[in-house]
Amino acid sequence: MGGAGAEDAGEVPHLQLPGGPTSPQALQRVQDILLAAVGVAAVGVVLLLALVHLKDRSAADHVSGAWMAMTRYAQEGVLYPPLLEDGHYGGTRWMPVAIYVNLAFATLGSDLLVTGKLASLCLGTAILGLLYAMLRRLAVGRPMALALVGTAALSEPMLLALWAPYRGDSPAALLQLSAVAVMLWRSRAGGVLAGVLAGLAVLSKASAGWAPLAIGALLVFTDRRRLVEFALALGLVVAGGLGLFTQLSQGRIWENLLTLSTEQLSLRGLLGAAEKALIALEHSVQPLLLLLPLATVELVGAALSRRLGPHHLALAAAGLITWVVFADPGVYTNHLIDLVLLVALAVGALWARLARAPQAGWARGLVVAVVLTAAVAGYEVKVAPELKGWLRGTASHDLGVYARLASPGDRVLSEDPTVPVRLGQRPVVLDAFMWRRIEARRPELTAPLYRRVAAGEFDRVILLSDPEAGLRKGWYGQAHFSVALIRAIQARYRLEGEEAGYRVFVPRTRTSTAP
């Protein structure tokens, strides 16, 4: 009778599940499944959209057009066209290795837009794969590693790297990330290999300095012998490459890089760079903005505890270089690709450290919440509209737009070089941003274009913005062309029509129908 006391007291019988319905193990499994699912889904949808839009004009813009024109020059054996030759303006600050990487992909087909998209897809996928491998090397579990890779893929810089034809940021990002990866794996030949990779990165993008700075700083305090190996390999690759490309371009590489590379830095410009970067983060790179505080916690913690690794130093160096780079008015969110990757590595390192701390459950929960929120934010801003447009069949990226803007026999002055390239022509202006710099530094070279515009020589002038709106916003005069050239176009040409965001102008003395 005494044995029935508990039941007599009213205890309710219940089914006892192993570990209980809210056991830590069960919550961990749910968390891991959610992280992995978000990561795989994010990468999957981004790659799917890249594939379905491989043969249309989605994500193609005037920057891609300039890259296509530069690739066409390289196909003709011309590296760095002259600033002015036979009425055609060159001018670029892009580095030669990136040009030749794009040239290699251009051999895979005759359509430069399609091969350009294929180049971006391959290079971007390689970057994401390397990021995942580095996260695993930092002891980040597969679910979180997948989630961080997926979040990186959803940020605008990586979307541009994966979707847009022929971007110049991917080769440098891949090479610099590879150099840091070599140091993470602590290979015996790491100093030499890292130096070679870092040197090729510098030859791919002039601002590719965070990997050399980070690796050099690390080796100064850890291994002076490998520092010498690294510095020698880096110096030989850069010096040898510049010598080779000087010969291949008949010296024009220096005419371009020294004349057009950067604006003069000023304190005002550097102060404005921070504000400009923050605006870019807020409007276009939400995943990076959300993950940045976690990465900062990891970086500061690593510095205070004296456990800085190459990935920590790379993040610090990339932050400094990005700040300086954003002082240039021609910089866009694509230059944040390095921070996207390095912030993901830092958050991964923070996660790995928290996983070893039994009392840090609340902190792990916070990291999971931030990572998932960042993924959702990235998806909603860019990917969701593109996915919905494709599923509903409402997205219009018709390649026929270019043929409707002008005919192959027309004499065309186009702000977007894609138009003349698609028409089989050599662009009159390779890069409207660089043309503005040519006028500022070599005005005698731009005078012939004014004469051609005044004479109504062009059958079509194609702009990316309404002239008056572009002048008010500073697009014309501060970014593309100049105020004087736009006024000259307005004086001699009239608007004939608009097509897919392009404004088509014809000489005022001629009547024609809108395209």
N, C-alpha and C positions, 0 to 999 in steps of 0.2 A: 504493500500500500504506500509505503514511503517512496518507492521508486516511481510512482506516478505523480509525484508532487509537482514536477515542473509542468507537465501537461495540464494537471488540474488547475494550476495557477493561471492558465489561459495563454500559454505560449503557442503561437500560430505556427504550424508545420510549414516548411518551405523547401524548395529544391535548392540544394547547395551546388553551384557551378564551380568548377576548378578555377581558383584564383579570384573568383568574384566577378560580377559584371563590370566593375570599374577598376580592375586590376591594372597596375602600371604596364604589364606586358600587353594587355589588350589595347590600351590606349596607344602604346608604342607602335603596335601593328597597324592600327588605323591611321596614325600619323604617317608612317612610312608608306603605306599604300597611297595616301593622298598626295604626298610629296612626289612620289615616283610617277603617279598618274598625271599630275599637273606638268611635270617636266617632259614626259614622253609626249603628251598631247600638244604642248607648246611647240616643241621641236617638230613634231609631225605636221601640224597645221602650217607652220612657216615654210617647211620644205615642200609641202603639197602645193601651196600657193605659188612658190617659186617655179615649180614644174609646170603647173597649168598655165602660167603666164610666160612660159619660156619663149613663145613665138609671137608676143604682142608687145605693145609699147608701154605697158604698166611700169612704173618706177623709172622710166627713161626721162631724163631731163637734159638741160643744156650742159651740165657737167659731164654726163655720159656722152653727150654729143661731142664735146671737146676731146674726150678720151678716144672716141671712135675716129675722129679726124686725125688725132695723133697716131693712132694705130695704122690708119690708111697711109699716112706719111711713111711710117716705119716699113710697111709692106713695099713701098716704092724705094726703099733703101735710104730714106732721109731721116736722120735722127736730129731732132731740134731744127725745124725749118727756120730760115732767116726771119728776122722781125718784119721785113718787108721784101717781097720778091715778086715781080710781075703782077703787082696789084693785090697780092695775097699776104695777109698779116699772120705771122706766127706768134710766138710769145707764150712761154709756159714756165712754171717753176717746178713742174713735176720731175721726178728723178728717173734715171734711165732704167734701173732694174725693173721697176713697175711697168714701164713702157714695153720692155721685152717680154715680161710675163704675159701681158695682154697680147702681144704679137704672137706668142706661142699658141695661145688659145684661138687666135684668129685663123690659124692654119686648119682648124677643124671644120670650117665651113665658109661659105661665101657671104653670108649675111652677118655683118659686123654686130648688129644689134643682138642677134641670137647667140653668137659665139661670146659676146660680151656678157650676156646673162649667164651663160654656161660657166664662164670664168668666175663670175661672182659666186655662183652656187657652189662650185667646187672649192674655192678658197675659203668661203664662209663656213662650209661644212667641216673643212679641215681645222679651222680655228675652234669651232665648237667641240670637235673631237679631242683636240689637244687640251682644251680647257677642262673637259671631263677627266682626262687622264691625270692632269695636274691636281685636280681636286682629290682624286683617289690617292695620289701620292702623298697628299697632306692628311691622309687618314680620314677623309670625309666619307661617310657611308654612302652607298649607292643611291638611296632615295633622295637625300639632300643634294648630292652631286648632280643628279638628274634635274632636280628642281632649280638649282642655280644655273645650270646650262640652259634650261628652258626659259628662265627669266631673262638671261642675257640675250637669248635669241629674239625675245619679244621687244627689246629696246630698239629705238629708231636707228642708232648707228649700226647695229647688227642687221636690221632689216634692210638698210641700204646696202650693206656689204653682201647680203644674200640675194637681193632682188634686182638691184639697179645694174645696168650693163657697165662693165669696165670702170670700177672705182679704184682709185689708187691707194686707199688706206689698207686694204686687206693684205697685200704682200708684206708691208712693213709690220703690221700687227702680228701676222703669223710668224715672221722671222724673229721679232723681239720676244714674243711669247716662247718660242722654241729655245732661244738663248737662255731665258730664265729657267725653263724646264730642264735644260742641261745641268744647271747649277743645283736644282732640286734633286736630281738623280745622282749627283756627286760622282760623276764619271772621272776616271783618271785623266782622260784627255779633255776634260770639261773646259779648261781654260782656253785651249786652242779652238775647240769646236764652238764654244760660246762667242769667242772673238770673231770667228768667220761669220757666224749667223748675225751677230750685231753689226758687223761691217756691211753685210749685204742689206741689212735693214736700213742703214744710213743711206745707202745707194738707192733705196726704194722710196724713201721719203725724207726730206731734209730735216724734219722735226723728230725723227726717230732716234731720240737720245736717251729715253728713260732706261732702256735695257743696258746700254753701255755705262751709264752713270750708276745704276744700281749694282751691277756686277762688279764694277771697279771699286765702289765703296765697300762692298762685302769682302773682296779679296785683299784690300788694304789692311783689314783687321784680322783676317783669318789665314791667308796663304799668300805670302809675298812672291813665292816662286810661280804660282799659277797666275798671279797678277801680271808678271812680266810676260808670260805666255799669251795671256788674254790681250794685253796691250799691243804686243807685236803682231798677233794675228789680225786684230782690229785695224791697226794702222796699215798693214800691208794690203789688206783687202780694200780699204777705202782709197788708199793712194794708188794702188794698181788699177782699181776700177775707174777712178777718175782719169787716169792716164789713158786707159783703153777707150773710154767714152769720149775723151777729148779728140782722139784720133778719128773715131768713127763719125763724130759730128763735125769734123774739121774745125774744131774750136768753138762751135756755136753753143755748146753747153754753157760756157761761161758768159757769153753774150746774154743768154736767157736768165741764168740763175743770178748773176750779179746785178743785172738791170731790173729784174722783176720779182726777186724772191720775197722781200718783205717791205712793209712800210717802216718808217723811222719810229722806233719805240720811244714812248714818252711816259712820264708819270701819270698823266691824265689817261693815256691809252691803257696803261696797266690797271689803273683803278676801274676804268670802264670795262675791262676784260672780265673782272670778277662778276660784275652785274650782268654782263652779256651771257656768261656761262650759266649763271643761276637762272636767267630767263629761259635759256635753251633747255635746262634741266626741267624746269617747271612745265613748259609747254609741250615738249617733245620726248623727253627721256625720263618719264616717271619712274620706271623700275630702278634706274640708277639713283635718282633723287631719294627714293625710299630706302635703298640699301646702304647709301653713303654713311649715315650715322653709325650703323653696325660696323662697317669697315673702319671708320674712324676710331671706334672703341677698340677694335682689334689692333690697329696700328699703334695707338697710344699705349695700350697695355703691353704690346710686344716691346716697345721702346723702353718703358719703365722697368720691365723685368729683364731687359737685356737679352732677348731671344729673337732679335730681328733676323728674318730670313730674306732670301733674294726677292720673294714675292712682296714682303713688306716694303723693302727699299724701292722696289719697282713702282709700287703705288705712290710712295712719297715723291719719287722723281717724276712720275707721269703727271701728278697733280701740279707740280711746279711748271713743267713744260707746257701743259695744257693752259695754264693761266697766262703764260707769255704768248702762246699761239693765239689765244682769243683776243689779244690786243690788235690783231690784224683784222681789218674789216671784211676780208674775203673768207672768213672762217665760218663753217656751219657745223651742225651737230654731228656730222660724220667724224669730226676730229675727236669726239668723245668715245670712240670705240675702244681705245686703250683703257680708259677708266672703267668702262663697262666690264671688261674682262678682269682687270686687276681688283676691282671692288668685289666681284664674285669670288675670286680667290681668297680675299681677306675675310669675307663673310664665311666662307668654307672653313678657313683656319679657326675662326672664332667658334664655329659649331663643333669642330673636332676637339677643341679645348674644353668646351662645355660638356661634351659627351663623357669626358673623363672626370667630371666633377659631380659626385652623387647628389649634392645639395643644390644643384643649379637647375632644377626642373622648371622653375618659373622662367628662368632666362632662356632655356631651350624653347619653351612655349612661345616666348616673345619672338625669338628668331623665326620660328615656323610661321607665326602669324604675319610677320613683316614680309618674309619671302613669298608667301602665298598672295598677300595683298599686292606686292610688286608685280607678280605674274598677272594677276587680274587687271591691274592698271595698264600694263603694257598691251595686253590683249585688247582691251576696250578702245584704246587710243588709235591704233593703226590696223591691227589684224582683223578685229571683228567687222569693221565696215568693208574691208576687202573681201573677207570670207562671205559675208551676206550678199555682196554684189555678185560674186561668182555663183553662189548657190541659186540666186534668183534670176541670173542671166541678165542683170541690169548694168553690170560693169562694162564700160565701153573703152577698149584700148586698141582700137582698130589701127593697123599699120597703114591703111589707105589714107589716113589723114595727111601724111606727107605729100602724097601725089595730088591731093586736092588743093594744097597750098600753092603749088607752083608746078610748072611743066619742066621736063629735063632741059629744054632749050632756053628757058628763061634765065636772064641774068639776075641772080638773087643775092641780096645782102640780108643775112639772117642772123639774129641775135643767138639763136640756137643752132649750132653747127650740124645737128642731126638732120635738119632739112636738106641742105645741099649734099651731105654725105649720102642720104637715101636717094637723092636724085642723080647720083653718080658724079657730082661736082666736087671740086676742091673749095672749101669754104673761103669766102673773102676774109672773114675774121675767124681765126681759130678759137679765140677765147675773148669774149667781150669784156670780162673783168681785166684781163691782161692788156687789152687794147687801151683801156683807160690809163693803165700805168705807163704804157709806151708813150701815150700823148703827154703825160705829166713829165716824163724824163727825156723823151726824144721827140718833141713836137714836130720837127721837120719831117718825120716819117709818116705822120698821120695826115699831113696837109693834102696829099693826093686823094684821100678818101672824101674829104670835104668837096673837092672839085668834082669828083664823080657823082656825088649826091646832088650837087647844085646843077649839074648838067642833065639830071634825070636819066643817067646811064642805066640804072637798075630797073628791070621790069617789075620786080617785087622787092619790097623791103618788109621783112617779117620780124615783128617785135613780140616780146613776151608780156608786155604790160601796156596799158593805155599810157601814152606819153605824158599827159598832164598828171595823171595819178602817180606814175613812176617818178616824175620830177618832184612832186610834193613829198613823197615818202623817202626820197633819197636813193631809190633804186638806180635811177639814172643820174650819173654824176658822182655818186659815192661807191657804187658797186659796178654797174655796167656802163660802157660807153662814157659819154660826157654830156653835160648840159648843152654845150655848143653843138655837138653832133645831132642830138635829138631835136634841137631847134631848127637845124638845117634840114632835117628830114621832114619836119612839120611844114616848113616853108615850101618845099618842092613836091611833097607827096600828100595824098589824101587817103583816108581809111576806105578800103573797098569792102572789107568784111572780116568776120571773126570765125575761127574754126578751132575747136578743142583748146581754147586758151591762147591761141596765136592771133595776133592782129596783123592783117595783110594790108599793106599800103602800095599804091600804084602812083605813077606820075600824074600830076594834076592836069596835064594837057591831054590825057587819054581817058576815054570812057570804056568801061567794061562792066561785066556783071560780077556779082559777088561769088566767091568760090563756093 
